[in-house]
C-alpha cells in the first residue's frame, strides 16, 4: 500500500466525494442481509479451499527474489522484474495466456501482469488485482506479497478446477503502486469506454496477512463487497470498513473510472483499538503491521490465519460471482500436421490430439468424413480418453482420385468436436520392392535384430533350416520369456507385401488340448498369430502373412516366446523375409 498524504483541502474534498459515493451506493444498491448461518454454508460448499501453505510458498519465492536482488522488489528494479517472471511463469504453466503491459508513464517503467481465464462471456468481467512491487526499504512480503500470492494461488486453483463460468475472471498484478498507484491508473486509462463497461467489479487485495492485523473490507456495505463480507461473516469476524486504505491502493484508480470496487485488507501502520483486539485478537495499542515499509517485512511478518481467511475469501467471491453449476464436460480436437500429401498406393500419418477443456475427461470416439474415392482413413486407437492422442493413417489405393481434399476428423463423446486435415493425393508413387528384413537367416551375428541373450545361436541341439544360425526361443523347461524383434520400413506403392518365416516347434509337453507354452508374432501392436506346444512338428513349417496394411510405415516385427514352469517347448525361427513387389 502506498503512503499517500494529500494536502488538507484535497483530503477534505476527497473524503466528501468518497462519502457521497458510498452513501449513494448504499442507498441505491444495498445488499440483501447475509447471515452466516443461512448463506455462508452454501457458498462454502461450492468454493474450493485455498491452501495457505501454497500461498506461503509463493511468499517464500518473493522473499528469495528480494534477497537476491538488493533486498527489495521495488518497481523498475531487478527484484520487480524477477517477481513478474515468477508470477508469469506459474500462470503460463497453468494454462493462462499472460499479457505484460508496460507502464510507460510510471516513475519506474515496468510491466503490469494481466491474466484472464478464457471461460465465460467476454463482456461480463470480474477483476481481481494486487500490486506486485515493494518499497525500496524491504522485500515487501506483507506489503504486498501477501495480496500478490493470494491472487496467484487463486488463479492456479481456478485453472486446476476448470469449472463452468457465468462471468470471466481477470487477474492483475500492478507495477508502481508505491509511487502513487501508477500501474493501475495506466491500465484503467488504456481501456476504452466499452472495455470499462465490461468490468462488473474490481477487487483489490493489499496487505492481507498483517501480523497484528484486523479484518477490513473496502466499501464494506456495498453490493460489490457482499461476497467478501459473507465469507468473513461466516466466521463471525464482524469486518470493518477499510478507512486506513481509502484512496491509497489500486482500487482507487478503478473507483475514479466509475467501476464498482471492493477488497480485503488487514491493516498497515494504524493502531489496533481495544475493541478490535477484543473481537479479533492481537495487541491493542500496537500497529497492525509494525514492519510496514521496513526491511523486516519478510516471511516472518505474516499472520497465517488472516492470510488463510483472505485467500479462501477470494475463492469464495470468485465462485459466487463467476462460477455456475456443475462443469460441463467438454473437449477439443486438433490434427498435426494440418495437411499432407499421399501418392497413389501409399499412406501418410498425422497425430490427432484431444484436450479436456472443461469438466472431467471422457471417452472420445474418432471418425473421419470427406475422404475421396479410393482413400481410407483409420485411427489407432479408434477411441481415446480426452487428453490423449491417436495416429491417423490416410491410405490411397492405386486408383484413388487425385486432387486436394479436406477431411473432417470428428471426436464424439458427450458432445462432438471436429478439426480438419487437407490431403493432396498425387498420381506419383512406385514400389522400391525387394527383401526388407536384415540378416534374415541370422548368419551375420545379431544386427539388426534385438533379441534376448542366447536366442540367436548356432547350437547343434536344434538344427537351423539353412546355414548354421537360427533364432531359438525358450526350450528351458522352466518359466521363461524370450523376445526377438526388428524394425522395418515398409515401402509404399507396391502390389504385394509378404512376410514369411520358417518355424519349427519342438516340445516335451504330452497334452493334446492345452497350450502351455506360446509364441506370439506381432507387427507393431497387432498380433498376427499365436503358436503353442500344440503346433509341434518334426520339421520346419513356413508361415506367411500379408502386410499390405502397413505400406508406407515403419513398424516393429516381434516374436515373443513364453514358457511355463515345466516341460520344455522350443520355438525355432529361421529365414525371415518380407518381400515387397
Buried (B, 14 or more C-beta within 10 A) or exposed (E): BBEBEEEEEEEEEBEEEBEEBBEEBBEEEEBEEBEBEEBBEEBBEBBBEBBBEBBBEBBBBBBBBBEEBEBBBBBBBBBBBBBBBBBBEBBEEBBBEBEEBEBEEBBBBBBBBBBBBEBBEEEBBBBBBBBBBBBBBBBBBBBBBBBBBBBBBBBBBBBEBBBBBBBBBBBBBBBBBBBBBBBBBBBBEEBEEEEEEBBBBBBBBBBBBBBBBBBBBBBBBBBBBBBBBBBBBBBEBBBBBBEBBBBBBBBBBBBBBEBBBBBBBBBBBBBBEEEBBEEBBBEEEEBBBBBBBBEBBBBEBBBEEBBBBBBBBBBBBBBBBBBBEEBBBBBBBBBEEEBBBBBBBBBBBBEBBBBBBBBEBBEBBBBBEBBBEBBEBBBBEEBBEBEBBBEBBBBBBBEBBBEEBEBBBBBBBBEEBBBEBBBBBBEEBEBEBEEBBEBBBBBEEBEEBBBBEEBBBEEEEBEBBBEEBBBBBBBEBEEBEBBBBBEBEBBBBBEEBBBBBBBBBBBBBEEEEEBBBBBBBBBEEEEBEEBBBBBBEEEBEEBEBEBBBBBBBEBEBBBBBBBBEEBBBBBBBBBBBBBBE
